[in-house]
């Protein structure tokens, strides 16, 4: 699967479990990225909560998540070696260079790399590099799906709040 075509959940009912996981993960990856569709840079950066959470920050964080689970966990490389923040909270920090285009592109690239790394792995293959210790790919897929689902929910709410606020201006 690539980032321009995502299979439907119904289309993989009878497929292998790994294909089902990958389909659901890809749907959430795309859904989160699409939360930025039609928004201005100001809307994407708008802060509505006390944390660093913004729509653009969520997508930037999702690229971090991909690198944590499909680079650090697979290779054992440090976050410094990978070039990502040390903590999840830091991954929400936006710089002047972070735009809808650059963050979306970075997220697409991170997802492509994740798919490439996972392509040769089986669900029971052990990934040695996570801070929790060795974990099977199956657990990593569930963790990534859980995190993406949570962030898609956050994005839906933030997007609705932004659109409602702008409509009432």
C-alpha positions in Angstrom: 0.0 0.0 0.0 1.3 3.5 -0.7 0.2 6.9 0.5 -2.1 7.6 -2.4 -4.2 4.5 -2.1 -5.6 3.1 1.1 -7.6 -0.1 1.1 -10.9 -0.1 2.9 -11.3 -2.2 6.1 -13.9 -4.3 4.3 -11.6 -5.2 1.5 -9.2 -7.0 3.8 -11.6 -9.0 6.0 -10.3 -12.3 4.6 -6.7 -11.2 4.3 -3.8 -12.1 6.5 -3.7 -10.4 9.9 -0.6 -8.4 9.0 -2.4 -7.0 5.9 -5.3 -6.1 8.2 -3.1 -4.3 10.7 -1.3 -2.4 7.9 -4.6 -1.4 6.3 -6.0 0.0 9.5 -2.7 1.8 10.3 -2.6 3.3 6.8 -6.1 4.5 7.2 -5.3 6.3 10.4 -2.0 7.7 9.0 -3.9 9.2 6.1 -6.8 10.4 8.2 -4.4 12.3 10.5 -2.6 13.8 7.6 -5.9 14.8 5.9 -6.9 16.7 9.0 -4.8 19.5 7.6 -6.7 19.6 4.2 -8.0 23.0 3.3 -6.5 24.7 6.3 -4.3 27.8 6.4 -0.9 27.8 8.1 -2.5 29.8 10.9 -5.4 27.3 11.4 -3.0 24.4 11.4 -0.8 26.0 14.1 -3.7 27.3 16.2 -3.5 26.3 19.8 -6.8 25.5 21.5 -5.5 23.6 24.5 -2.9 24.2 27.2 -0.6 21.6 25.8 1.5 21.9 22.7 -1.2 20.1 20.7 -2.1 21.7 17.4 -3.2 20.0 14.1 0.2 20.6 12.6 1.9 19.4 15.8 -0.1 16.2 15.7 1.1 15.3 12.2 4.7 16.3 13.2 4.4 14.1 16.2 3.0 11.2 14.1 6.2 11.3 12.0 8.2 11.0 15.3 6.0 8.0 16.3 6.8 6.3 13.0 10.6 6.7 13.6 10.4 5.6 17.2 8.5 2.3 16.3 10.0 1.5 12.9 13.5 2.8 13.2 14.5 2.9 16.9 12.7 -0.3 17.8 13.9 -2.2 14.7 17.5 -1.0 14.5 18.3 -0.1 18.1 19.7 3.3 16.9 19.3 6.1 19.4 16.9 9.0 18.9 19.9 11.3 18.5 21.3 9.1 15.7 17.9 9.0 14.0 17.6 12.8 14.4 14.4 12.9 16.4 13.6 14.5 19.7 14.3 12.6 22.9 10.8 12.9 24.3 7.3 12.7 22.7 6.4 16.1 24.1 9.3 17.7 22.2 8.0 16.2 19.0 5.1 18.6 19.0 7.3 21.7 19.0 6.9 23.6 15.7 9.7 25.7 14.1 9.4 28.4 11.5 10.3 25.8 8.9 7.4 23.6 9.8 4.6 24.2 7.3 1.6 22.1 6.2 3.7 21.1 3.2 6.9 20.3 5.0 5.3 18.4 7.9 3.0 16.5 5.6 5.9 15.5 3.4 8.0 14.4 6.4 5.1 12.3 7.7 4.6 10.7 4.3 8.3 9.9 4.1 8.3 8.5 7.6 5.3 6.3 6.7 7.0 5.1 3.5 10.1 4.1 5.5 8.0 2.4 8.1 6.2 0.3 5.5 9.6 -0.6 3.9 11.1 -1.7 7.1 8.0 -3.7 8.2 7.6 -5.4 4.8 10.1 -8.1 5.4 9.1 -8.7 9.0 6.5 -11.2 10.4 4.1 -10.3 13.2 6.0 -12.5 15.6 9.4 -11.1 14.7 11.1 -9.5 17.7 12.2 -5.8 17.5 15.1 -5.4 19.8 15.5 -1.6 20.1 12.6 -0.3 22.1 13.2 1.2 25.5 10.8 -1.3 27.1 12.9 -4.2 25.8 12.4 -6.5 22.9 8.8 -6.5 21.5 7.1 -8.4 18.7 6.0 -6.5 15.6 2.4 -7.5 16.4 2.6 -5.4 19.7 4.2 -2.5 17.8 1.4 -2.5 15.2 -1.2 -2.4 18.0 0.6 0.4 19.8 1.0 2.4 16.6 -2.7 1.9 15.8 -3.8 2.8 19.3 -1.7 6.0 19.2 -2.8 7.0 15.7 -6.5 6.4 16.6 -6.1 8.6 19.6 -4.5 11.4 17.6 -7.1 11.2 14.9 -9.7 11.8 17.5 -7.8 14.8 18.8 -7.5 16.1 15.3 -11.2 15.7 14.6 -12.1 17.7 17.6 -9.5 20.4 17.0 -10.6 20.7 13.3 -14.2 21.0 14.3 -13.4 23.7 16.9 -11.3 25.7 14.4 -14.0 25.5 11.7 -16.8 26.4 14.2 -14.8 29.4 15.6 -14.0 30.7 12.1 -17.6 30.3 10.9 -18.8 32.4 13.8 -16.4 35.3 13.0 
